[in-house]
């Protein structure tokens, strides 16, 4: 069985340590592969198709090459963190103006629906992951250090960083609620329940730490194992 992990820098395994971004070997697809091997399921192949700075617009453009042509049985989809981001340079220059996110929420939801349909039409089972949480304080400090504190006024007008990020996740869950046959794994809740987010989210406030990626992998492995057990039980 082939399983593709599709998404942005969270899927790729990016973390922010020592003032710079780096790719972790302990990303969730690698950890997930190790867990399947350790439990005697070596036949399951995990492929990491995470791309830094990716969003749902860009994902639609590469899904044919990166997923459909690979012919996996399952695709894990985790996208949205960059969709709800902003051009912070523009925000800093014009803090009193209206600014659109990279991918407005309605287009984001339409894109997710299109991605799901594309996978299903190719006989690939889509499993959607919710958005990992962010640390709003450290995220603000990170972008303010790069673009200046003038962005704080505008951020307050949209309800704060965490509110905006959460609105995409809530809307994603509402979309999935309308799709009875689409499976999801709520990695956001797993991470929030796992302990202090300061140890799970890296210094930029959005990418995960080694420990955070382990929690993410553990949650996905647990949920996938349950799904597979149900399928095996049904077949028997």
C-alpha positions as CSV (number, residue, x, y, z in Angstrom):
1,X,0.0,0.0,0.0
2,X,1.2,3.5,-0.9
3,X,0.3,6.5,1.1
4,X,1.1,10.1,0.1
5,X,1.3,12.9,2.7
6,X,0.3,16.0,0.8
7,X,0.7,19.6,2.2
8,X,2.9,22.5,3.1
9,X,5.9,23.0,5.3
10,X,4.2,21.2,8.2
11,X,4.1,18.1,6.1
12,X,7.7,18.8,4.8
13,X,8.8,18.9,8.4
14,X,10.1,22.5,8.8
15,X,10.9,23.8,12.2
16,X,12.3,27.2,13.4
17,X,15.3,26.8,15.8
18,X,18.3,29.1,16.5
19,X,16.8,31.9,14.4
20,X,16.5,29.9,11.2
21,X,14.2,27.5,9.4
22,X,15.4,23.9,9.0
23,X,13.9,20.6,7.8
24,X,13.6,18.0,10.5
25,X,14.4,14.4,9.8
26,X,11.8,13.7,12.4
27,X,8.9,15.0,10.2
28,X,5.6,13.3,10.6
29,X,5.7,11.2,7.3
30,X,9.1,9.8,8.3
31,X,7.9,9.0,11.8
32,X,4.8,7.5,10.5
33,X,6.8,5.2,8.2
34,X,8.9,4.1,11.2
35,X,5.8,3.3,13.2
36,X,4.3,1.1,10.5
37,X,7.6,-0.8,10.1
38,X,7.9,-1.3,13.8
39,X,4.4,-2.8,14.0
40,X,5.1,-5.2,11.1
41,X,3.4,-3.3,8.3
42,X,6.5,-2.8,6.1
43,X,4.3,-3.1,3.1
44,X,2.9,0.4,3.7
45,X,5.0,3.0,1.9
46,X,4.8,6.6,3.0
47,X,5.8,9.4,0.6
48,X,6.3,12.9,1.7
49,X,5.0,15.5,-0.8
50,X,5.1,18.5,1.5
51,X,6.2,21.8,-0.1
52,X,7.4,24.9,1.7
53,X,5.0,27.9,1.4
54,X,2.4,25.8,-0.4
55,X,-1.3,26.7,-0.3
56,X,-4.5,25.2,-1.7
57,X,-4.2,27.2,-5.0
58,X,-0.7,25.8,-5.6
59,X,-1.7,22.3,-4.5
60,X,-4.3,22.0,-7.1
61,X,-1.7,22.8,-9.8
62,X,0.6,20.0,-8.6
63,X,-1.8,17.3,-7.5
64,X,-1.7,15.5,-10.9
65,X,2.1,15.1,-10.9
66,X,2.7,14.7,-7.2
67,X,-0.2,12.4,-6.3
68,X,-2.4,11.1,-9.1
69,X,0.6,9.9,-11.2
70,X,2.0,8.1,-8.1
71,X,-1.2,6.0,-7.9
72,X,-1.4,5.8,-4.1
73,X,-4.3,4.1,-2.3
74,X,-4.5,6.9,0.4
75,X,-3.6,10.6,0.4
76,X,-3.3,12.5,3.7
77,X,-4.2,16.2,3.0
78,X,-3.0,18.9,5.4
79,X,-3.3,22.4,3.9
80,X,-4.4,25.8,5.1
81,X,-1.7,27.5,7.2
82,X,-0.4,29.5,4.3
83,X,-3.9,30.1,2.8
84,X,-4.9,32.2,5.8
85,X,-1.6,34.1,5.9
86,X,-1.2,37.7,4.8
87,X,1.3,39.9,2.9
88,X,2.7,41.3,6.1
89,X,4.9,43.8,4.3
90,X,1.8,45.4,2.8
91,X,0.0,45.3,6.1
92,X,2.9,47.1,7.7
93,X,2.8,49.8,5.0
94,X,-0.9,50.2,5.2
95,X,-2.2,49.2,8.6
96,X,-5.5,51.1,8.1
97,X,-6.4,49.4,4.8
98,X,-8.3,46.2,4.1
99,X,-6.1,43.2,3.3
100,X,-7.1,39.9,1.9
101,X,-5.4,36.6,3.0
102,X,-3.3,34.7,0.5
103,X,-6.3,32.5,-0.3
104,X,-9.6,33.9,0.9
105,X,-11.6,31.4,2.9
106,X,-14.4,30.7,0.4
107,X,-11.8,29.9,-2.3
108,X,-9.9,27.8,0.2
109,X,-12.9,25.7,0.9
110,X,-13.7,25.3,-2.8
111,X,-10.1,24.3,-3.4
112,X,-10.3,21.7,-0.6
113,X,-13.5,20.3,-2.1
114,X,-11.9,20.2,-5.6
115,X,-8.8,18.4,-4.2
116,X,-11.0,15.8,-2.5
117,X,-13.0,15.2,-5.6
118,X,-9.9,14.9,-7.7
119,X,-8.5,12.2,-5.4
120,X,-11.8,10.3,-5.2
121,X,-12.2,10.4,-9.0
122,X,-8.7,8.8,-9.2
123,X,-9.8,6.0,-6.8
124,X,-7.5,7.5,-4.0
125,X,-9.0,7.7,-0.5
126,X,-8.5,11.2,0.9
127,X,-8.0,11.7,4.6
128,X,-8.0,15.3,5.7
129,X,-6.0,16.6,8.6
130,X,-7.1,19.6,10.6
131,X,-4.7,22.5,10.9
132,X,-2.2,22.3,13.7
133,X,-2.6,25.1,16.3
134,X,-0.3,28.1,16.4
135,X,1.2,30.1,19.3
136,X,-0.2,33.6,18.7
137,X,2.2,35.4,21.0
138,X,5.4,34.0,19.5
139,X,3.9,34.2,16.0
140,X,3.2,37.9,16.5
141,X,6.7,38.5,17.9
142,X,8.2,36.7,14.9
143,X,6.3,38.8,12.2
144,X,6.7,42.0,14.2
145,X,10.4,41.5,14.4
146,X,10.5,41.3,10.6
147,X,7.8,43.9,9.6
148,X,7.5,46.2,12.6
149,X,4.9,46.7,15.3
150,X,2.5,48.7,13.1
151,X,0.9,45.5,12.1
152,X,-0.6,45.1,15.6
153,X,-3.3,47.7,14.9
154,X,-4.5,45.8,11.8
155,X,-4.3,42.4,13.5
156,X,-6.6,43.6,16.2
157,X,-9.2,44.7,13.6
158,X,-9.5,41.1,12.4
159,X,-9.9,39.6,15.9
160,X,-6.3,38.5,16.4
161,X,-4.0,36.0,14.8
162,X,-5.4,32.9,16.6
163,X,-9.0,33.9,15.8
164,X,-8.2,34.2,12.1
165,X,-6.2,31.0,11.9
166,X,-8.9,29.1,13.9
167,X,-11.7,30.4,11.6
168,X,-10.1,28.5,8.7
169,X,-9.9,25.4,10.8
170,X,-13.6,25.7,11.9
171,X,-14.7,26.3,8.3
172,X,-12.7,23.2,7.2
173,X,-14.4,21.1,9.8
174,X,-17.8,22.4,8.8
175,X,-17.1,21.5,5.2
176,X,-16.0,18.0,6.2
177,X,-19.2,17.7,8.3
178,X,-21.1,18.0,5.0
179,X,-19.1,15.2,3.5
180,X,-20.2,12.1,5.3
181,X,-17.8,9.7,3.6
182,X,-14.7,11.8,4.0
183,X,-12.4,10.8,6.9
184,X,-10.6,13.3,9.0
185,X,-7.9,13.2,11.7
186,X,-8.1,16.1,14.2
187,X,-4.4,16.7,14.8
188,X,-5.2,20.1,16.1
189,X,-7.1,18.7,19.1
190,X,-4.4,16.0,19.7
191,X,-1.7,18.7,19.9
192,X,-3.8,21.0,22.1
193,X,-4.4,18.1,24.5
194,X,-0.7,16.8,24.5
195,X,0.6,19.4,26.9
196,X,2.4,22.8,26.8
197,X,2.2,24.1,23.3
198,X,5.5,26.0,23.9
199,X,7.2,22.6,23.7
200,X,5.3,21.5,20.7
201,X,5.5,24.6,18.5
202,X,8.8,26.1,17.5
203,X,10.0,29.7,18.1
204,X,8.2,31.2,15.0
205,X,4.9,30.3,16.6
206,X,3.6,28.1,13.7
207,X,6.0,25.3,12.8
208,X,6.3,22.3,15.1
209,X,9.2,21.1,17.2
210,X,10.6,17.6,17.1
211,X,8.2,16.7,20.0
212,X,5.3,18.4,18.2
213,X,5.9,16.3,15.0
214,X,6.0,13.2,17.2
215,X,2.6,14.0,18.7
216,X,1.3,14.7,15.2
217,X,2.6,11.4,13.9
218,X,1.3,9.4,16.9
219,X,-2.2,10.8,16.4
220,X,-2.2,10.0,12.7
221,X,-0.8,6.5,13.3
222,X,-3.4,5.8,16.0
223,X,-6.3,7.0,13.8
224,X,-5.1,5.2,10.7
225,X,-4.6,2.0,12.7
226,X,-8.2,2.2,13.8
227,X,-9.5,2.8,10.3
228,X,-7.5,-0.2,9.0
229,X,-8.8,-2.4,11.7
230,X,-12.3,-1.6,10.8
231,X,-11.7,-2.3,7.1
232,X,-10.0,-5.7,8.0
233,X,-12.9,-6.6,10.3
234,X,-15.4,-5.7,7.6
235,X,-13.6,-7.8,5.0
236,X,-13.4,-10.8,7.4
